[in-house]
Amino acid sequence: MGRFAAFVACCCVLTAPWPRALSVFQRSTAEGNLAIGRSIDANSTCGQLAAQSYCTVEGVCDICDASDPSKAHNASLLNDGGDGAGKSWWQSKGGEAAVTLELRLEQLARFAAFSVSFKSPRPAAAVLEKSADFGRVYVPYQYYSRNCSEFGLVDTWSVASVPGQLSCTSVYSDGENGMISYNVSALSGPQDWFYATNVRLRMLQFDDTVLTLPAGDQFYAAYEMVVVGSCLCHGHATTCVQPDQSQDSATLPLQCQCLNNTAGDNCERCLPGYYRDDPSNLEQPCKACQCSADGSQSIQCDPSPSSSTRQCPCRLGYTGTRCDQCASGYFRSTGSQCLPCNCDPDGTASCDLGTGTCLCHPGVSGERCDRCPPNHLGPDRHVVGRCLRCYCNGYSNNCTPGAGWVQAEVTSTFGSTGKEDVVMVGWRSVGGAISNDTSSYLEVVASQGAKTVTLEFPKPYLGDKRTAYGQQLELNISLPKADMGKTYTVSLEIVGSISRYSVVQLNSSLVLTYPLSQSFKVTLFPGSFSVFQRLGYFKASEDDLREALANVVSLKLSFPASVSTLQLTGTRLPYASRPSLLSPLDNSKGVRYVENCTSFCPPRRAGEHCESCTGGYTVDPAYGGEFARCVPCYCSFKSGKCDPISGVCYECSNNTAGDQCQYCFPGYTRQFWYQQCDRCDGGYWEMKKGVCAACGCHVNGSLNALCDTKTGACSCREGVTGPKCDVCQSSTTSGLFPSCRLCGECTSGPQTLVIDPIRREVDSLLRGALASGVYSYGGLESGLAEELRRSLDLIEAILENNSLDVYLLMWMVNATHESLSNRTTQLRLLFGEGARLQSRLIALERASADVLERTRVLAGRSDRLAAEYGALRNASRALLASTVDYAPLLRLARNASAASERSQRLIDSNVTVALSDAAGLLLSSAGELLQGRLRGRRATAAWEASELVA
């Protein structure tokens, strides 16, 4: 009997040699020598580099030479199928005690037994190891040693009897020739213990009891290595073959001839269309998915263990674990294919699986289930009940679906944000504190002394949420510290502001029983809420809920502080929204439940929800909100336009102003409130048709402030003349105004012959300017009046000190005029604001008159300055009435200064001719002034025309 057969008889208790054709491991089937045909590696072989001499313990000496086949002792001789009689063996170099023999299987196999037949004395210490990952990691199978304590183990006097348990035996370390073996074929245990890709024997120590050879000449020599095992097929094959299906080959790698619907070299996977209940247990048989050929996209079902149903991938229109049923909206009339039902998916509950007839949701009708009752929107799957009644803010029951609306939602899932963000998302608590110790929920803890705790929702839940009507607000609430045996109520409160004056407060009670962690879906219909009124809470109406959702100002949860803690794990508020440019329209999310009432609003109302008033109407009361009634604008019959929210009138006609056009412009009056403001008030005269101007009568020279309503002429005192009563009458008085002195018989002189005609000519030019429309109403702002007063105070101080600097006086007048012109232009722009400025303008006009009076009083303080100051006084009065160009004003001032100096010289010398020249120069300047006024008037008219167009 050969050595291999002897090993089998000894270690495997078999009576026949191993078959050359290997069969798969099964307890009732044969196993084979996996070493046959495989490569065995040795890290030490004699005669590799040069011939070496050696002597055996028996005293036989010879030569080892790898280049001579008759003298070579390579590791390949360990699995050549020979035995000791053939004199073939492997032999290591002399003196090397640490030597390894390794068999590489090149595939995962099932290991059963191992043996090496030694020609030399067996090693005193060795370890048998295996790897299941192609040599990356090795684990020990068995230790061999004369002294097992060297490995930290106890001598068991036999090989391991429990897979995975380390053991050491001294049976094979007696210093004699013989076999080292290891057998697990009769053992059971973890399957991984039997799997191997590499098997090696590491010899560690020569047997020092052999004293016939020097230590440097000792070596290992072995006839044969046997590794018993089988193809690893996990119990799903009876034979293994080479890939070319050669049945009589005795070499590996081989492939399992898999059964039980398995496949792979080791039957490790299922055939397509099959699965294992436990994919990790490769010894389980594979079961058929049985996916429908018509309804499934493939024959393979979900193989993952988490898929308890092993779902097949269904085509559109199919459902069921095997995709052998028609999905909702499909039917099978004849044959095996599912055909689509011609039904509206939002309005259809199902269709008949045999006929395809649409079966509608309650309230939906039509052959396709695509019609809602009259005056309703839908059907739409987002709305409870599928159909929603037209509301139009209560002003119409007809509407059409609005265009461009898509489904949207506000959600808070606290687990998706970091715990440090929980407080930052806008949630607030009153009577409690928000904890951020966890990121999976928002927690509110009651404060000490509080009776009720509220949790206020953040801003995204507020505002216009009218499109949420008919949908469901979802809340996931937990009371972790409440008593399990009790029932608790959490209040949901919605507060909506429908106008500046009123709000709607709604309440819904959420009852929690065991377990105290529940999900609520609050349907946004009136039946879910009660409304707070003066005497308490009452059943809410549709108007109440619609008005509150139109402008939600507060959404909050309230619970008693005795509950201690409330946890909110998630919220969701669905509604419809119109996408912006940053979030374009997604037609797949389009909805049909948002109303458009534009074509159905009653007279006076407009808008998609009839929420606004048409032109000429406003809400009553003012700022009453979009649900208030619309009434005609009340503008005292002077305008048909007003603000639709506040009711304030604009574009008032007939010289009126005010929120209701109830006031007349300054200078205008009427007899009764309903009449037009087309009469000039006291102190004003009709400069031209429909235009009233102030009389401007001098307070010292006139009898009163009234003037002729047609000509504007004032009633003068005795000895005073002029349209404004501001000139001494030359034939009856002497002196300069206002110091007019009556005289008996006055002589003609420069005052009579020259100065008075000049004054009359200037007055005539001014009246012509007024008649041509240069004059326009204006007032002096209080700040400007103060500027003019300060300038006049400085002039007065100069006059009182008798130190007149004419150029300084001209500069002050010019500066005063420039400031006056700028302020006058500003006031003209503001004048359109109407009656709100009326009282202010009157006060400023009086201040202006006071300033003018002070100017006239100062003029009479010095006879020496009568002529030049009179010219400056008249120029100032004209400048106050209109806006002129700056260049003519500067020329006038310079000419007036020159005229003043000439007049002073000529009066002293009583030279009448020279005074006449000065007067001509002054008249020329007055003409330039008039032209400047006309240009200013045209500019003003152009500005007024542009304002009217605007």
ABEGO torsion letter per residue (X at the ends): XBAAAAAAAAAAGBABBBBABBBBBBAABBBBBAABGBBBBBABBBGAABBBBBBBAAGBBBBBBAABAAABBBAAAAAAGBBAAAGBBBBBBBGBABBBBBBBAGBBBBBABBBBBBABBBBABBBBBBBAAGGABBBBABBBBABAAAAGBBBAGBBBABBGBBBBBAAABAGBBEBBBBBAAABBEBAAAABBABBBBBBABBBAABAABBAAABBBBBABBBBBBBBBAGGABABBBBAAGBAABABOBBBBBBBGGBBEAAGABBBBGBBBABAABAABBBBBAGBBAAABABABBBABAABAAGBBBBBBGBBEAAGABBBBGBBBABEABBBBBBBBAAABABBBAAAGBBBBBBGBBEAAGABBBBGBBOBBAABBGGBBBBAGGGABABBBBBBGBBBBBBBBBAAABBAAAAAAAGBBBBGBBBBAABAABBBBBBBBGBABBBBBBBAAABEBAAAABGBBBBBBBBBAABBAABBBBBBBBBBBBABAABBBBBBBBBBBBOBABBBBBBBBBAAABBBBBAAEBBBBBAAAAAAAAABBABBBBBBBAAAGBBBBAEBBBBBBBBBBAABBBBAAABBAABBBAAAABBBGBBEAAGABBBBGBBBOBBGAEAABBBBBBBAGGABABBBAAAGBBBGBBGGBBEAAGABBBBGBBBABAABBBABBBBGBBBABBGBBBBAGBBAAABABABBBAAAGBBBBBBGBBEAAGABBBAAABBEBOABBBBBABBBBBAAAAAAAAAAAAAAAAAAAAAAAGABBBBBBBAAAAAAAAAAAAAAAAAAAAGBBBAAAAAAAAAAAAAAAAAAAAAAAAAAAAEAAAAAAAAAAAAAAAAAAAAAAAAAAABAAAAAAAAAAAAAAAAAAABBBBAAAAAAAAAAAAAAAAAAAAAAAAGBAAAAAAAAAAAAAAAAAAAAAAAAAAAAAAAAAAAAAAX
